[in-house]
Amino acid sequence: MVDALDARWPGMRDRICDSRPAIRRHMNVFVDGKRARLDAKLLPGAEVVILTAVSGG
């Protein structure tokens, strides 16, 4: 999925993933409502949500 996003919007991979590669510390990825890692299996019709952490002060 990250590859497809990066192909459509170049640079997206660097915003979601770090150099290990793993999902960046302040990014939250959910597949069908459950927290996911890069190796998560995606079935047809799966709902994927990518959120950045929000903080303030």
mmCIF file of the N, C-alpha and C atoms, coordinates in Angstrom:
data_MODEL
# 
_entry.id   MODEL 
# 
loop_
_atom_site.group_PDB 
_atom_site.id 
_atom_site.type_symbol 
_atom_site.label_atom_id 
_atom_site.label_alt_id 
_atom_site.label_comp_id 
_atom_site.label_asym_id 
_atom_site.label_entity_id 
_atom_site.label_seq_id 
_atom_site.pdbx_PDB_ins_code 
_atom_site.Cartn_x 
_atom_site.Cartn_y 
_atom_site.Cartn_z 
_atom_site.occupancy 
_atom_site.B_iso_or_equiv 
_atom_site.pdbx_formal_charge 
_atom_site.auth_seq_id 
_atom_site.auth_comp_id 
_atom_site.auth_asym_id 
_atom_site.auth_atom_id 
_atom_site.pdbx_PDB_model_num 
ATOM 1   N N  . MET A 1 1  ? 0.813   -1.166 0.000  1.00 0.00 ? 1  MET A N  1 
ATOM 2   C CA . MET A 1 1  ? 0.000   0.000  0.000  1.00 0.00 ? 1  MET A CA 1 
ATOM 3   C C  . MET A 1 1  ? 0.871   1.250  0.000  1.00 0.00 ? 1  MET A C  1 
ATOM 4   N N  . VAL A 1 2  ? 1.929   1.245  0.788  1.00 0.00 ? 2  VAL A N  1 
ATOM 5   C CA . VAL A 1 2  ? 2.815   2.413  0.839  1.00 0.00 ? 2  VAL A CA 1 
ATOM 6   C C  . VAL A 1 2  ? 3.465   2.630  -0.522 1.00 0.00 ? 2  VAL A C  1 
ATOM 7   N N  . ASP A 1 3  ? 3.830   1.548  -1.207 1.00 0.00 ? 3  ASP A N  1 
ATOM 8   C CA . ASP A 1 3  ? 4.405   1.675  -2.548 1.00 0.00 ? 3  ASP A CA 1 
ATOM 9   C C  . ASP A 1 3  ? 3.414   2.329  -3.503 1.00 0.00 ? 3  ASP A C  1 
ATOM 10  N N  . ALA A 1 4  ? 2.159   1.932  -3.440 1.00 0.00 ? 4  ALA A N  1 
ATOM 11  C CA . ALA A 1 4  ? 1.141   2.511  -4.323 1.00 0.00 ? 4  ALA A CA 1 
ATOM 12  C C  . ALA A 1 4  ? 0.924   3.985  -4.014 1.00 0.00 ? 4  ALA A C  1 
ATOM 13  N N  . LEU A 1 5  ? 0.909   4.337  -2.736 1.00 0.00 ? 5  LEU A N  1 
ATOM 14  C CA . LEU A 1 5  ? 0.771   5.751  -2.367 1.00 0.00 ? 5  LEU A CA 1 
ATOM 15  C C  . LEU A 1 5  ? 1.949   6.568  -2.880 1.00 0.00 ? 5  LEU A C  1 
ATOM 16  N N  . ASP A 1 6  ? 3.153   6.022  -2.722 1.00 0.00 ? 6  ASP A N  1 
ATOM 17  C CA . ASP A 1 6  ? 4.347   6.740  -3.158 1.00 0.00 ? 6  ASP A CA 1 
ATOM 18  C C  . ASP A 1 6  ? 4.397   6.880  -4.679 1.00 0.00 ? 6  ASP A C  1 
ATOM 19  N N  . ALA A 1 7  ? 3.886   5.898  -5.404 1.00 0.00 ? 7  ALA A N  1 
ATOM 20  C CA . ALA A 1 7  ? 3.841   5.996  -6.866 1.00 0.00 ? 7  ALA A CA 1 
ATOM 21  C C  . ALA A 1 7  ? 2.880   7.101  -7.300 1.00 0.00 ? 7  ALA A C  1 
ATOM 22  N N  . ARG A 1 8  ? 1.769   7.236  -6.578 1.00 0.00 ? 8  ARG A N  1 
ATOM 23  C CA . ARG A 1 8  ? 0.771   8.240  -6.936 1.00 0.00 ? 8  ARG A CA 1 
ATOM 24  C C  . ARG A 1 8  ? 1.153   9.633  -6.432 1.00 0.00 ? 8  ARG A C  1 
ATOM 25  N N  . TRP A 1 9  ? 1.714   9.677  -5.225 1.00 0.00 ? 9  TRP A N  1 
ATOM 26  C CA . TRP A 1 9  ? 2.137   10.945 -4.614 1.00 0.00 ? 9  TRP A CA 1 
ATOM 27  C C  . TRP A 1 9  ? 3.586   10.788 -4.158 1.00 0.00 ? 9  TRP A C  1 
ATOM 28  N N  . PRO A 1 10 ? 4.550   11.064 -5.044 1.00 0.00 ? 10 PRO A N  1 
ATOM 29  C CA . PRO A 1 10 ? 5.973   10.883 -4.707 1.00 0.00 ? 10 PRO A CA 1 
ATOM 30  C C  . PRO A 1 10 ? 6.338   11.591 -3.399 1.00 0.00 ? 10 PRO A C  1 
ATOM 31  N N  . GLY A 1 11 ? 7.106   10.884 -2.572 1.00 0.00 ? 11 GLY A N  1 
ATOM 32  C CA . GLY A 1 11 ? 7.530   11.412 -1.285 1.00 0.00 ? 11 GLY A CA 1 
ATOM 33  C C  . GLY A 1 11 ? 6.667   10.938 -0.124 1.00 0.00 ? 11 GLY A C  1 
ATOM 34  N N  . MET A 1 12 ? 5.551   10.298 -0.419 1.00 0.00 ? 12 MET A N  1 
ATOM 35  C CA . MET A 1 12 ? 4.647   9.850  0.634  1.00 0.00 ? 12 MET A CA 1 
ATOM 36  C C  . MET A 1 12 ? 5.320   8.804  1.526  1.00 0.00 ? 12 MET A C  1 
ATOM 37  N N  . ARG A 1 13 ? 6.120   7.922  0.940  1.00 0.00 ? 13 ARG A N  1 
ATOM 38  C CA . ARG A 1 13 ? 6.805   6.896  1.724  1.00 0.00 ? 13 ARG A CA 1 
ATOM 39  C C  . ARG A 1 13 ? 7.668   7.539  2.811  1.00 0.00 ? 13 ARG A C  1 
ATOM 40  N N  . ASP A 1 14 ? 8.413   8.584  2.464  1.00 0.00 ? 14 ASP A N  1 
ATOM 41  C CA . ASP A 1 14 ? 9.286   9.235  3.442  1.00 0.00 ? 14 ASP A CA 1 
ATOM 42  C C  . ASP A 1 14 ? 8.498   9.920  4.559  1.00 0.00 ? 14 ASP A C  1 
ATOM 43  N N  . ARG A 1 15 ? 7.265   10.269 4.309  1.00 0.00 ? 15 ARG A N  1 
ATOM 44  C CA . ARG A 1 15 ? 6.443   10.888 5.345  1.00 0.00 ? 15 ARG A CA 1 
ATOM 45  C C  . ARG A 1 15 ? 5.838   9.846  6.290  1.00 0.00 ? 15 ARG A C  1 
ATOM 46  N N  . ILE A 1 16 ? 5.635   8.631  5.785  1.00 0.00 ? 16 ILE A N  1 
ATOM 47  C CA . ILE A 1 16 ? 5.029   7.565  6.582  1.00 0.00 ? 16 ILE A CA 1 
ATOM 48  C C  . ILE A 1 16 ? 6.082   6.684  7.243  1.00 0.00 ? 16 ILE A C  1 
ATOM 49  N N  . CYS A 1 17 ? 7.168   6.396  6.539  1.00 0.00 ? 17 CYS A N  1 
ATOM 50  C CA . CYS A 1 17 ? 8.169   5.427  7.001  1.00 0.00 ? 17 CYS A CA 1 
ATOM 51  C C  . CYS A 1 17 ? 9.502   6.087  7.325  1.00 0.00 ? 17 CYS A C  1 
ATOM 52  N N  . ASP A 1 18 ? 10.232  5.451  8.256  1.00 0.00 ? 18 ASP A N  1 
ATOM 53  C CA . ASP A 1 18 ? 11.588  5.896  8.550  1.00 0.00 ? 18 ASP A CA 1 
ATOM 54  C C  . ASP A 1 18 ? 12.573  5.040  7.760  1.00 0.00 ? 18 ASP A C  1 
ATOM 55  N N  . SER A 1 19 ? 13.858  5.110  8.084  1.00 0.00 ? 19 SER A N  1 
ATOM 56  C CA . SER A 1 19 ? 14.878  4.415  7.296  1.00 0.00 ? 19 SER A CA 1 
ATOM 57  C C  . SER A 1 19 ? 15.038  2.933  7.624  1.00 0.00 ? 19 SER A C  1 
ATOM 58  N N  . ARG A 1 20 ? 14.348  2.393  8.660  1.00 0.00 ? 20 ARG A N  1 
ATOM 59  C CA . ARG A 1 20 ? 14.550  0.977  9.048  1.00 0.00 ? 20 ARG A CA 1 
ATOM 60  C C  . ARG A 1 20 ? 14.080  -0.031 8.022  1.00 0.00 ? 20 ARG A C  1 
ATOM 61  N N  . PRO A 1 21 ? 13.075  -0.083 7.333  1.00 0.00 ? 21 PRO A N  1 
ATOM 62  C CA . PRO A 1 21 ? 11.887  0.760  7.302  1.00 0.00 ? 21 PRO A CA 1 
ATOM 63  C C  . PRO A 1 21 ? 10.833  0.293  8.322  1.00 0.00 ? 21 PRO A C  1 
ATOM 64  N N  . ALA A 1 22 ? 10.213  1.250  8.922  1.00 0.00 ? 22 ALA A N  1 
ATOM 65  C CA . ALA A 1 22 ? 9.094   1.024  9.838  1.00 0.00 ? 22 ALA A CA 1 
ATOM 66  C C  . ALA A 1 22 ? 8.237   2.283  9.802  1.00 0.00 ? 22 ALA A C  1 
ATOM 67  N N  . ILE A 1 23 ? 7.041   2.193  10.305 1.00 0.00 ? 23 ILE A N  1 
ATOM 68  C CA . ILE A 1 23 ? 6.170   3.368  10.357 1.00 0.00 ? 23 ILE A CA 1 
ATOM 69  C C  . ILE A 1 23 ? 6.789   4.353  11.341 1.00 0.00 ? 23 ILE A C  1 
ATOM 70  N N  . ARG A 1 24 ? 6.831   5.605  10.953 1.00 0.00 ? 24 ARG A N  1 
ATOM 71  C CA . ARG A 1 24 ? 7.423   6.630  11.813 1.00 0.00 ? 24 ARG A CA 1 
ATOM 72  C C  . ARG A 1 24 ? 6.745   6.662  13.175 1.00 0.00 ? 24 ARG A C  1 
ATOM 73  N N  . ARG A 1 25 ? 7.492   7.070  14.170 1.00 0.00 ? 25 ARG A N  1 
ATOM 74  C CA . ARG A 1 25 ? 7.042   7.051  15.560 1.00 0.00 ? 25 ARG A CA 1 
ATOM 75  C C  . ARG A 1 25 ? 5.758   7.838  15.784 1.00 0.00 ? 25 ARG A C  1 
ATOM 76  N N  . HIS A 1 26 ? 5.605   8.957  15.115 1.00 0.00 ? 26 HIS A N  1 
ATOM 77  C CA . HIS A 1 26 ? 4.435   9.804  15.347 1.00 0.00 ? 26 HIS A CA 1 
ATOM 78  C C  . HIS A 1 26 ? 3.348   9.646  14.285 1.00 0.00 ? 26 HIS A C  1 
ATOM 79  N N  . MET A 1 27 ? 3.405   8.523  13.574 1.00 0.00 ? 27 MET A N  1 
ATOM 80  C CA . MET A 1 27 ? 2.361   8.190  12.609 1.00 0.00 ? 27 MET A CA 1 
ATOM 81  C C  . MET A 1 27 ? 1.567   7.014  13.164 1.00 0.00 ? 27 MET A C  1 
ATOM 82  N N  . ASN A 1 28 ? 0.285   7.002  12.914 1.00 0.00 ? 28 ASN A N  1 
ATOM 83  C CA . ASN A 1 28 ? -0.579  5.913  13.353 1.00 0.00 ? 28 ASN A CA 1 
ATOM 84  C C  . ASN A 1 28 ? -1.283  5.341  12.127 1.00 0.00 ? 28 ASN A C  1 
ATOM 85  N N  . VAL A 1 29 ? -1.138  4.041  11.924 1.00 0.00 ? 29 VAL A N  1 
ATOM 86  C CA . VAL A 1 29 ? -1.757  3.372  10.789 1.00 0.00 ? 29 VAL A CA 1 
ATOM 87  C C  . VAL A 1 29 ? -2.686  2.294  11.335 1.00 0.00 ? 29 VAL A C  1 
ATOM 88  N N  . PHE A 1 30 ? -3.914  2.300  10.839 1.00 0.00 ? 30 PHE A N  1 
ATOM 89  C CA . PHE A 1 30 ? -4.917  1.330  11.255 1.00 0.00 ? 30 PHE A CA 1 
ATOM 90  C C  . PHE A 1 30 ? -5.468  0.623  10.023 1.00 0.00 ? 30 PHE A C  1 
ATOM 91  N N  . VAL A 1 31 ? -5.650  -0.682 10.129 1.00 0.00 ? 31 VAL A N  1 
ATOM 92  C CA . VAL A 1 31 ? -6.282  -1.474 9.073  1.00 0.00 ? 31 VAL A CA 1 
ATOM 93  C C  . VAL A 1 31 ? -7.519  -2.103 9.696  1.00 0.00 ? 31 VAL A C  1 
ATOM 94  N N  . ASP A 1 32 ? -8.666  -1.763 9.155  1.00 0.00 ? 32 ASP A N  1 
ATOM 95  C CA . ASP A 1 32 ? -9.953  -2.251 9.675  1.00 0.00 ? 32 ASP A CA 1 
ATOM 96  C C  . ASP A 1 32 ? -10.074 -2.020 11.186 1.00 0.00 ? 32 ASP A C  1 
ATOM 97  N N  . GLY A 1 33 ? -9.633  -0.835 11.624 1.00 0.00 ? 33 GLY A N  1 
ATOM 98  C CA . GLY A 1 33 ? -9.788  -0.433 13.011 1.00 0.00 ? 33 GLY A CA 1 
ATOM 99  C C  . GLY A 1 33 ? -8.732  -0.932 13.974 1.00 0.00 ? 33 GLY A C  1 
ATOM 100 N N  . LYS A 1 34 ? -7.752  -1.701 13.483 1.00 0.00 ? 34 LYS A N  1 
ATOM 101 C CA . LYS A 1 34 ? -6.703  -2.223 14.360 1.00 0.00 ? 34 LYS A CA 1 
ATOM 102 C C  . LYS A 1 34 ? -5.359  -1.623 13.971 1.00 0.00 ? 34 LYS A C  1 
ATOM 103 N N  . ARG A 1 35 ? -4.568  -1.260 14.974 1.00 0.00 ? 35 ARG A N  1 
ATOM 104 C CA . ARG A 1 35 ? -3.246  -0.700 14.715 1.00 0.00 ? 35 ARG A CA 1 
ATOM 105 C C  . ARG A 1 35 ? -2.444  -1.672 13.861 1.00 0.00 ? 35 ARG A C  1 
ATOM 106 N N  . ALA A 1 36 ? -1.709  -1.144 12.881 1.00 0.00 ? 36 ALA A N  1 
ATOM 107 C CA . ALA A 1 36 ? -1.004  -2.002 11.927 1.00 0.00 ? 36 ALA A CA 1 
ATOM 108 C C  . ALA A 1 36 ? 0.449   -1.593 11.772 1.00 0.00 ? 36 ALA A C  1 
ATOM 109 N N  . ARG A 1 37 ? 1.254   -2.549 11.318 1.00 0.00 ? 37 ARG A N  1 
ATOM 110 C CA . ARG A 1 37 ? 2.654   -2.312 10.968 1.00 0.00 ? 37 ARG A CA 1 
ATOM 111 C C  . ARG A 1 37 ? 2.778   -2.436 9.449  1.00 0.00 ? 37 ARG A C  1 
ATOM 112 N N  . LEU A 1 38 ? 3.989   -2.225 8.945  1.00 0.00 ? 38 LEU A N  1 
ATOM 113 C CA . LEU A 1 38 ? 4.192   -2.294 7.496  1.00 0.00 ? 38 LEU A CA 1 
ATOM 114 C C  . LEU A 1 38 ? 3.926   -3.676 6.921  1.00 0.00 ? 38 LEU A C  1 
ATOM 115 N N  . ASP A 1 39 ? 4.055   -4.717 7.720  1.00 0.00 ? 39 ASP A N  1 
ATOM 116 C CA . ASP A 1 39 ? 3.854   -6.068 7.203  1.00 0.00 ? 39 ASP A CA 1 
ATOM 117 C C  . ASP A 1 39 ? 2.400   -6.533 7.300  1.00 0.00 ? 39 ASP A C  1 
ATOM 118 N N  . ALA A 1 40 ? 1.492   -5.631 7.651  1.00 0.00 ? 40 ALA A N  1 
ATOM 119 C CA . ALA A 1 40 ? 0.072   -5.993 7.756  1.00 0.00 ? 40 ALA A CA 1 
ATOM 120 C C  . ALA A 1 40 ? -0.466  -6.460 6.406  1.00 0.00 ? 40 ALA A C  1 
ATOM 121 N N  . LYS A 1 41 ? -1.237  -7.519 6.433  1.00 0.00 ? 41 LYS A N  1 
ATOM 122 C CA . LYS A 1 41 ? -1.872  -8.041 5.212  1.00 0.00 ? 41 LYS A CA 1 
ATOM 123 C C  . LYS A 1 41 ? -3.112  -7.205 4.912  1.00 0.00 ? 41 LYS A C  1 
ATOM 124 N N  . LEU A 1 42 ? -3.263  -6.833 3.668  1.00 0.00 ? 42 LEU A N  1 
ATOM 125 C CA . LEU A 1 42 ? -4.439  -6.074 3.244  1.00 0.00 ? 42 LEU A CA 1 
ATOM 126 C C  . LEU A 1 42 ? -5.306  -6.949 2.352  1.00 0.00 ? 42 LEU A C  1 
ATOM 127 N N  . LEU A 1 43 ? -6.513  -7.188 2.788  1.00 0.00 ? 43 LEU A N  1 
ATOM 128 C CA . LEU A 1 43 ? -7.474  -7.928 1.990  1.00 0.00 ? 43 LEU A CA 1 
ATOM 129 C C  . LEU A 1 43 ? -8.249  -6.946 1.114  1.00 0.00 ? 43 LEU A C  1 
ATOM 130 N N  . PRO A 1 44 ? -8.804  -7.403 -0.008 1.00 0.00 ? 44 PRO A N  1 
ATOM 131 C CA . PRO A 1 44 ? -9.607  -6.504 -0.832 1.00 0.00 ? 44 PRO A CA 1 
ATOM 132 C C  . PRO A 1 44 ? -10.713 -5.860 0.003  1.00 0.00 ? 44 PRO A C  1 
ATOM 133 N N  . GLY A 1 45 ? -10.867 -4.567 -0.142 1.00 0.00 ? 45 GLY A N  1 
ATOM 134 C CA . GLY A 1 45 ? -11.902 -3.829 0.573  1.00 0.00 ? 45 GLY A CA 1 
ATOM 135 C C  . GLY A 1 45 ? -11.511 -3.386 1.971  1.00 0.00 ? 45 GLY A C  1 
ATOM 136 N N  . ALA A 1 46 ? -10.261 -3.663 2.382  1.00 0.00 ? 46 ALA A N  1 
ATOM 137 C CA . ALA A 1 46 ? -9.817  -3.260 3.722  1.00 0.00 ? 46 ALA A CA 1 
ATOM 138 C C  . ALA A 1 46 ? -9.820  -1.729 3.828  1.00 0.00 ? 46 ALA A C  1 
ATOM 139 N N  . GLU A 1 47 ? -10.167 -1.248 5.011  1.00 0.00 ? 47 GLU A N  1 
ATOM 140 C CA . GLU A 1 47 ? -10.133 0.186  5.274  1.00 0.00 ? 47 GLU A CA 1 
ATOM 141 C C  . GLU A 1 47 ? -8.803  0.516  5.954  1.00 0.00 ? 47 GLU A C  1 
ATOM 142 N N  . VAL A 1 48 ? -8.048  1.425  5.357  1.00 0.00 ? 48 VAL A N  1 
ATOM 143 C CA . VAL A 1 48 ? -6.760  1.853  5.906  1.00 0.00 ? 48 VAL A CA 1 
ATOM 144 C C  . VAL A 1 48 ? -6.867  3.316  6.281  1.00 0.00 ? 48 VAL A C  1 
ATOM 145 N N  . VAL A 1 49 ? -6.457  3.623  7.515  1.00 0.00 ? 49 VAL A N  1 
ATOM 146 C CA . VAL A 1 49 ? -6.467  4.999  8.001  1.00 0.00 ? 49 VAL A CA 1 
ATOM 147 C C  . VAL A 1 49 ? -5.048  5.334  8.442  1.00 0.00 ? 49 VAL A C  1 
ATOM 148 N N  . ILE A 1 50 ? -4.522  6.463  7.945  1.00 0.00 ? 50 ILE A N  1 
ATOM 149 C CA . ILE A 1 50 ? -3.205  6.945  8.339  1.00 0.00 ? 50 ILE A CA 1 
ATOM 150 C C  . ILE A 1 50 ? -3.390  8.298  9.002  1.00 0.00 ? 50 ILE A C  1 
ATOM 151 N N  . LEU A 1 51 ? -2.947  8.384  10.257 1.00 0.00 ? 51 LEU A N  1 
ATOM 152 C CA . LEU A 1 51 ? -3.091  9.614  11.029 1.00 0.00 ? 51 LEU A CA 1 
ATOM 153 C C  . LEU A 1 51 ? -1.746  10.065 11.559 1.00 0.00 ? 51 LEU A C  1 
ATOM 154 N N  . THR A 1 52 ? -1.517  11.350 11.535 1.00 0.00 ? 52 THR A N  1 
ATOM 155 C CA . THR A 1 52 ? -0.339  11.880 12.203 1.00 0.00 ? 52 THR A CA 1 
ATOM 156 C C  . THR A 1 52 ? -0.713  12.216 13.639 1.00 0.00 ? 52 THR A C  1 
ATOM 157 N N  . ALA A 1 53 ? 0.245   12.084 14.524 1.00 0.00 ? 53 ALA A N  1 
ATOM 158 C CA . ALA A 1 53 ? -0.004  12.438 15.913 1.00 0.00 ? 53 ALA A CA 1 
ATOM 159 C C  . ALA A 1 53 ? -0.202  13.963 15.982 1.00 0.00 ? 53 ALA A C  1 
ATOM 160 N N  . VAL A 1 54 ? -1.107  14.379 16.843 1.00 0.00 ? 54 VAL A N  1 
ATOM 161 C CA . VAL A 1 54 ? -1.387  15.799 17.020 1.00 0.00 ? 54 VAL A CA 1 
ATOM 162 C C  . VAL A 1 54 ? -1.111  16.138 18.482 1.00 0.00 ? 54 VAL A C  1 
ATOM 163 N N  . SER A 1 55 ? -0.354  17.184 18.683 1.00 0.00 ? 55 SER A N  1 
ATOM 164 C CA . SER A 1 55 ? -0.101  17.624 20.060 1.00 0.00 ? 55 SER A CA 1 
ATOM 165 C C  . SER A 1 55 ? -0.140  19.138 20.087 1.00 0.00 ? 55 SER A C  1 
ATOM 166 N N  . GLY A 1 56 ? -0.226  19.662 21.214 1.00 0.00 ? 56 GLY A N  1 
ATOM 167 C CA . GLY A 1 56 ? -0.278  21.111 21.336 1.00 0.00 ? 56 GLY A CA 1 
ATOM 168 C C  . GLY A 1 56 ? 0.142   21.518 22.727 1.00 0.00 ? 56 GLY A C  1 
ATOM 169 N N  . GLY A 1 57 ? 0.121   22.766 22.923 1.00 0.00 ? 57 GLY A N  1 
ATOM 170 C CA . GLY A 1 57 ? 0.533   23.218 24.245 1.00 0.00 ? 57 GLY A CA 1 
ATOM 171 C C  . GLY A 1 57 ? 0.097   24.640 24.474 1.00 0.00 ? 57 GLY A C  1 
# 
